[in-house]
Every structure is written in C-alpha cells, then in structure tokens.
C-alpha cells in the first residue's frame, strides 16, 4: 500500500521546504516536479529567453511512470535537470525498498488531469505573493542559473506571476489541505502529519 502526496503553491512559497520536512516521516521520500523539465533546444543560448513557467515544458509522462512504479514497488528513475544549462543529463534510479509514502512538489503539479488523479492527497502552500518574490530574488541570485537582479524581476513580471494567476492559484480551491507558508511550518506540521497518517491508514 502506498500514499502519493502532491504539494503545490507559488514559486518560492515553501513547497520544497515542506516536502523535505515531511520526508522525515517513516518510509517517506520526496521528489520535485522540477526534475522533469524538458531540455531546452540547443539553439537557445540565453536562459532569459526561456519561459520555464509554462506547464507544457514539463514531461508529465515520465512522472506518471515514476508514480506507477512506486505504487507497484518497482525501481523508478528521477531525471537530473540542470537549471544552469537548461538540460536534463541522465538520471538516478532508486529502489522502492520499504518506502510507502511519495511526496512530490511542483508549481504545475495539478495541471494535468491524468497526473492529478494519481494523487491520494493534495496540499497547497499559501504564501503572500510579495514574500514569494523576495525569496525568489534571494534564490535565483545564487542558484537556478544565478540570474541578475533585474533579470529576476523581469522574469517574475513576464512569466512567473502571470502563470501563477492563470494555472496555480485556482488549485487552492481543490486541495485536501492548505498550509500557511508565511510562518514556520513547524507550527502546523504536527497537524499535517496527523492528517497524512490518517489518510494512509484509510487506504489500508
């Protein structure tokens, strides 16, 4: 028996942090939807020209295989995507072992209906959008391509915020659990963990 949990929210809302905290639950692993970005074409040399905030840029078919393999206790392969090059370079194969809970976080995780149907539990991290931008600036200046400040602002206004409003914000009305991303997760983590344990035992 397995439990598949999806976590969504704005860019830099705290999805990865929450997923990492929840992965400390027994027999639990977490992965990122970001790993499944498709490689950008070779003719594109400037990553600022690429709109990463388009759901079609993600290879959901590969992610569906991962989820189904996890459910069937089979090995699964996670691609190795490099945001500094925009390329996917091979991947890592994991053994399912005794893992029973799979947590996946991503901005566009519930855009694909077939993919959405594979989740037993859906979580939305609700964080003030200005706080998300602040975190995004701090993150992208040191990783995810090491962009310049103005390039980060331009990308946010051009791609990130419009995509959030169009594709992601509506998921808040469809999930099983909403968690406040403006405050430390530890304050609500126990209740969420209890909710997950209840959901898992309901499946047995």
C-alpha positions in Angstrom: 0.0 0.0 0.0 1.3 3.5 -0.9 0.2 7.1 -0.4 1.0 9.7 -3.1 1.0 13.3 -1.9 1.2 16.4 -4.1 2.3 19.8 -2.9 1.7 23.0 -4.9 1.8 26.7 -4.5 3.6 29.7 -5.9 7.2 29.7 -6.9 9.2 30.1 -3.6 6.2 29.6 -1.5 8.0 26.9 0.6 6.9 23.8 -1.3 10.4 22.2 -1.2 10.9 23.0 2.4 7.6 21.5 3.4 8.3 18.4 1.3 11.7 17.9 2.9 10.2 18.2 6.4 7.5 15.7 5.6 10.0 13.3 4.1 11.3 12.7 7.6 8.1 10.7 8.2 8.8 6.9 8.3 9.1 5.2 4.9 8.7 8.5 3.1 10.6 10.0 0.2 10.1 13.3 -1.7 10.9 14.4 -5.2 10.5 17.7 -7.2 8.4 18.2 -10.4 11.3 20.5 -11.5 13.4 17.4 -12.2 11.0 16.6 -15.1 11.6 19.8 -17.1 12.3 19.1 -20.8 15.7 20.1 -22.1 15.7 23.4 -23.9 16.6 23.3 -27.7 20.3 23.6 -28.5 19.8 26.8 -30.5 18.7 28.7 -27.4 21.7 30.0 -25.6 20.2 32.7 -23.3 18.1 31.2 -20.5 16.4 34.5 -20.0 14.6 33.9 -23.3 13.1 30.7 -21.9 9.7 30.7 -20.2 10.0 28.0 -17.5 6.6 28.9 -16.2 4.7 27.0 -18.9 3.2 23.7 -17.8 4.0 22.2 -21.3 7.7 22.4 -20.5 7.3 19.5 -18.0 7.4 15.9 -19.0 4.5 14.6 -17.1 4.6 11.2 -18.8 7.9 10.4 -17.2 6.5 11.5 -13.8 3.4 9.2 -14.3 5.8 6.3 -14.8 7.6 7.1 -11.6 4.4 7.3 -9.6 3.1 4.0 -11.1 6.4 2.3 -10.5 6.4 3.5 -6.9 2.9 2.1 -6.4 4.0 -1.2 -7.8 7.1 -1.4 -5.7 9.3 -1.2 -8.8 12.5 0.9 -9.3 12.0 4.4 -10.5 14.2 6.9 -12.4 14.4 10.6 -11.5 15.9 12.8 -14.2 18.8 15.1 -13.4 17.8 18.5 -14.6 20.3 21.4 -14.5 18.8 24.9 -14.3 22.1 26.5 -15.2 22.3 24.7 -18.5 18.6 24.1 -19.2 19.4 20.5 -19.9 18.4 17.1 -18.5 21.5 15.0 -18.1 20.6 11.4 -17.5 19.0 10.4 -14.1 19.3 8.4 -11.0 17.5 5.1 -10.5 16.1 4.5 -7.0 14.9 1.3 -5.4 11.5 1.4 -3.7 12.7 -0.6 -0.7 10.3 -0.1 2.2 9.1 3.4 1.1 5.3 3.7 1.3 4.7 7.5 1.0 5.8 9.5 -2.0 5.7 13.3 -1.8 6.0 15.4 -5.0 6.2 19.2 -5.0 5.7 21.5 -8.0 4.0 24.6 -9.3 2.1 22.9 -12.1 1.6 19.5 -10.4 -2.2 19.5 -10.8 -2.4 21.0 -14.3 -2.5 17.5 -16.0 -5.8 15.8 -15.1 -4.4 12.3 -15.5 -1.5 13.2 -13.3 -3.8 14.8 -10.7 -5.8 11.6 -10.5 -2.8 9.7 -9.2 -2.6 11.8 -6.0 -4.2 10.5 -2.9 -3.7 13.8 -1.1 -3.2 17.3 -2.4 -1.7 20.2 -0.4 -1.5 23.9 -1.2 1.2 26.1 0.4 -0.5 29.6 0.7 2.2 32.3 0.9 1.9 36.0 0.4 3.0 36.7 -3.2 5.3 39.5 -2.2 7.1 37.2 0.2 7.5 34.7 -2.6 9.1 37.3 -4.8 11.5 38.3 -2.1 12.5 34.6 -1.7 12.8 34.2 -5.4 15.3 37.1 -5.7 17.4 35.6 -2.9 17.3 32.1 -4.5 17.9 33.0 -8.1 20.9 35.2 -7.4 22.8 32.2 -6.0 21.3 29.2 -7.9 18.8 28.2 -10.6 21.1 29.9 -13.2 22.5 32.7 -11.0 20.4 35.5 -12.6 21.0 39.2 -12.3 18.5 41.1 -10.1 16.8 42.9 -12.9 16.5 39.7 -14.9 14.8 38.1 -12.0 12.3 40.9 -11.7 11.7 40.9 -15.4 11.1 37.1 -15.4 8.8 37.4 -12.4 6.6 40.0 -14.1 6.7 38.4 -17.6 6.3 34.7 -16.7 6.1 33.7 -13.0 3.3 35.9 -11.7 1.0 35.5 -14.8 1.5 31.8 -14.7 0.7 31.6 -11.0 -2.5 33.6 -11.6 -3.5 31.5 -14.6 -2.5 28.0 -13.7 -1.8 27.6 -10.0 -3.8 29.8 -7.7 -7.1 28.0 -8.6 -5.7 24.8 -7.1 -6.2 26.2 -3.7 -9.9 25.5 -4.1 -9.4 21.8 -4.9 -6.9 20.5 -2.4 -7.3 18.5 0.7 -5.2 20.7 2.9 -4.0 24.3 2.9 -0.9 25.3 4.9 0.3 28.8 5.7 3.6 29.4 4.1 4.2 32.8 5.7 5.1 31.3 9.1 7.5 28.5 10.1 6.0 25.2 9.0 6.8 23.6 12.4 3.8 25.4 13.9 1.4 23.4 11.7 3.5 20.3 10.9 2.1 18.1 13.6 -1.5 18.6 12.4 -0.5 17.9 8.8 1.4 14.8 9.8 -1.6 13.5 11.7 -3.7 14.2 8.6 -1.3 12.3 6.4 -1.2 9.3 8.8 -5.0 9.2 8.9 -5.1 9.3 5.1 -2.6 6.5 4.9 -4.5 4.2 7.3 -7.8 4.9 5.5 -6.2 3.4 2.4 -5.3 0.1 4.1 
